[in-house]
Amino acid sequence: MSQAARTARPEPGTGAGRSGAGRSGAGRPDTSRAAGGWRLPEALRDALHAEWTKLRTLPGAGWLLLAAAALTIAVSAAADVATTAGACPPGGCQSDPVKLSLTGVQAGQVIVAIIAVLAVSGEYSTGMIRVTLTAMPRRLTVLAAKAAVVAGPVLAVGAVAVLASVLTGRLVLPGHGFTQSHGYASLSLGSGPVLRAACGSVLYLALIALLSLGVAAAVRESAVAIGLILGLLYLFPIVTSVVGNQHWQRHLAQIAPMTCGLYIQATVNLSDLPLTPWQGLGVLAAWAAGAATIGALVLRLRDA
């Protein structure tokens, strides 16, 4: 082979000898796909890594997650101990041992909301948000990464707290009259209604986190965001209880985020509920999606 042919022949492993597959039009590697299958886009992976780093280094984030689990378990155990049941009347049992054993979720959600708010508002209070948006100009990618990073730990901690609460109820409630001889089935995750209530409670906490994240992205101030979220969760039941018209009571119960979301815990008298358990959780999911959409629009418009 002549010297000119050897010179023109591309060296193995260089870009000149490749067809261009696996590379973008700008010459950058296409990281959305790997040889073994699909991978997250590089921008989203970078955003997830950055948000996870910020959440891990957020002062008190780990302690707040532990506090959410501890408060959920403690309040559930206290409710179990404080409740006594007798034999079920002929019309059926009115008390719901499953919902009772998961009472602590209503307390734990407050700390979950605080964690989600701090994940957003903390950056605004320190000015770190300017660095974040300079490094990642795609606002929706930033918000999606925050949502994923917050929801992940909440799901994990919520699963532990709910499992411990159900186990506590299984151990404590029989000593307070919730026995098979009185008409109450033993709490077991092998039971469909119990499993649905437990898994739904974990999803409920994650949706509360996403709702809080959206509100925080819209208003940015920690105190204001937390006040709005707690008002949204707890004022609806108060207003519903003081409304005298039963027709309006039922309609308010069908749109209240906390009331609807907690329908997922019900295992008795389901026909009396304004919505089915999964429909109720769907209403909360709609609130969370709406808050996230508003937060994304505000983030895009005000930080454009």
N, C-alpha and C positions, 0 to 999 in steps of 0.2 A: 504493500500500500504506500502511496506517495506521501511525502511530507504534507502537502496541501490537504489531502483527504483526511489525514490524521488530525490536522488542525481544525477542520470543519466539523468533525464528528463530535457530538456533545458528550461530555463526561457523564458517567452514571450517577444518578441521584441529583443532578442539577435540574433547574426549572426548564431548561431548553429541551430536555428529553422527555418532558411530561406533556400530556394532552391538555392540561389545565383543569382536569376534574378535581374536585375537592377544594378549588380555590375560587374566591369571589372575583367579580369583574375588576375590582380595584387592586387585585394582586394579593389580597389578604386571605389567609386560610379561612375556609368555611367551617366554623366550629359547631354549627347546628347539627351536623351529622358526623358520626364516627364510623369506623369500619364495622363495628359490632352493632350499630343501631343509632337511634335518635338521641341527641344530646340537647340540653338547653342552649339557647343563644348565648353568645359570650357576654353580651351586655347584661342580660338578666342574671347570669351566673356571678358576674362581678358585683352587681347590685345586691344580690343575696348574701354574698360573702361580706360586703361592707356593712349591710344592715345587721347581720349576725354578730359581727365584731362590735358594732355600736351597742347592741342589746346586751351582750356579755359584759361590756365595760360600763354600762349604765349603773350608776351608784344605787345599790339596793335592789336591783332587778331580781337577782337570785333569791334574796330574802323575801321579796314580795310574792314570788311564785310559791315558795315554801309556806308563807303565811296564808295564801289562798287555799292551799291544800289543807293546812292545819285547821283553819277556821271552818272550812266545809265539813271536815270530819267531826270537829268538836261540837258544832251546832247540831249536826245530825244526831250525834250520840246523846246530847242533852235533850233533844226532842224525844228520842226513844225512851230515855229514862223517865221523862216527865209525863208520859202518856200511859194510861191504863185502859184496857179494853175488856169488856165482858163478852158474854155469848152473843152471837149475831141474832137479830130479830128475825121473824119469819120472812120478812121482805128482803132479807139479804144484809150483808155487812155494809155499814156506812163508812167505817174507818178504812183508810187505805194504807196498809203497812209499808208498801213500797214507796209511796209518795212521802210518808212520814220519815222513812229512813234516809231520804234524799233532801230533807228540809235545808240542810246546810248549804246547798247550791245557791239559795237565795242570798246567803251572806257572802259566800265566796266570790260571787259575781262582782261585788263592789271592788275587791282588790284586783280582779281581772280587768275591770274597766280602767282602774288607775294605771295598771301596767301598760295597757294599750295607749292611753292618753300620753303618758310620759315618753313613749317611743316616738311620738310625733312632736309634741309641744316642747320637749326637752331640747330639741335641736333649734327651735325658734328662739328659746330663751337665751341660749348660749351663742347664737349666730352661726352655729355649725351648718345650718341648712344651706347657707350660701356656698359653702365648700361642697356640700353634697350635690347641689344642683349644677354647680360648675363642672364637677367631675362626671355627673350623669345628667345631661340636659333633658332626657326623656322623663317627664314628670310621672307619667303613668307607670313606667317601669319601676321608678323609685317607690311609688305607693304600693304597687303589687308586691315588691320585695319586702316592704315593711309588713304588709298583711300576712305574707307567708311566714316570715320570721317570728311574728307575734303569735299567730295561730298555732304554729307547731308546738312550742313549749306549753301553751295553754291546753292543747289537746292531751299532751303527755301528762301534765300535772292533774288535769281534770280526770283522766282515766284512773290515776292512782287514788285520787280523793273519792271518786264515786265508788270504786271497787271497795275501798276501806269502809265507806259509809254503809254499803249494802251488807258487808260482812259484819259490821257492828250491829246493824239491825237484826241480822239473822241470829246473833248471839244474845242480844239484849231483849228484843221484843217478846219472845216466848215467856220470859219471866214476868211480863206485864199483861198477860192475858191473851196475847196474839198467838194462840195455839190452834192446832188442827181440831181439837175437841170443841173449840169455840167457833169453828167455821173459817179460820184463817189458814191459808196455805203457808208453808215455810218458804222464806225468801231463798231463791236459788236462781242463778244466772242461766240454769238450764230451762227455766220457764220462759216462754215467749214474751209475756207481758213484762216480766222483770227485766229481761235482757233489753227489750225495747226502751223501757224507762231509763235504764242505766246508760246505754249507748246514746240515747237522746239527750240525756243530761250533759254528757261530755260535749256533744255537738252544740248544745245550748250555750255552754260557756265559751266555746270558740266563736259563736255568732255574736255574743255579747262583746267579745274582744274586737271583732270586725266592725260592729256598730260603733263602738267607742273610738276606734281608729279613724273612721270616717268623720265623726263629729269633731275630733281633735284636728284633723286636717282642714276642716272648714273654718273653725273658730280660732285655733292656734294657741289660745291661752289655756293653761292647765286648769285653773280654778273654774273658768267659765265652762270649759268642756265637761269637766266632772259634774258640775252643777246641772248642766243640761241633760246629761246621761242619767243621773240619779233621778232627776225630775221626770224624765221620760219613762223610766222604769217603775217608779214608786207612786207617782201622782195619779196615773191612770186607775189603779185599783181603788185609791181613795175617792176619786171623782165617781167611779162606778158605784161605790157603796153608798154615796149620798144622793145619787139620782133616784128619785122615787118611781119613775116610769120603768116598768120591767122591759118594755120594748127597747128603750134606749140603753138600759143596762146590758141587754144581750148584745146590742150593736157595739157598745164600748168594749165589752169583753171579747169581741171578735177582732178588734184592731189593737188592743193594748199589747205592746211587745212582750213584756214580762209575763202577763197573764196567759197570753196565747202560747208563748214558748214553753211554759211550765205544764201545759196540757200533756206534753209528752211523758210526764211522770205518772199520769193517772192510770190506774188499772181496774178501778171499780166505777160503776155508774157512768160508763162512757156515753151512754145515750143522753145523759143530762147535760153534757158539755155543748157549748155553742158551736164548737168545731171538733173534728177528730184530732187525736194527738199529733199526727203528722201534718195535718193542715195547720194546726197551731204553730208548729215549728216552722212551717213554710211562711207564715205571717212574719215571724221574727227574722227569717232569712230575707224577706222582702224589705224590712226596715234596715237591715244591715247593708243590703245592696243599694238601697236608696241613699243611705248615709255615705257609703263609699263613693257613689257616683257624684254626689254634691261635693264631697271632699276633693275628688279628682278634678272637677271643674274649677273649684276655687284655686287649687294648687296650680292648675294650668294658666288661669287668667291672671292671678295676682302675682305670680312669679315668672310671667312670660318675659 
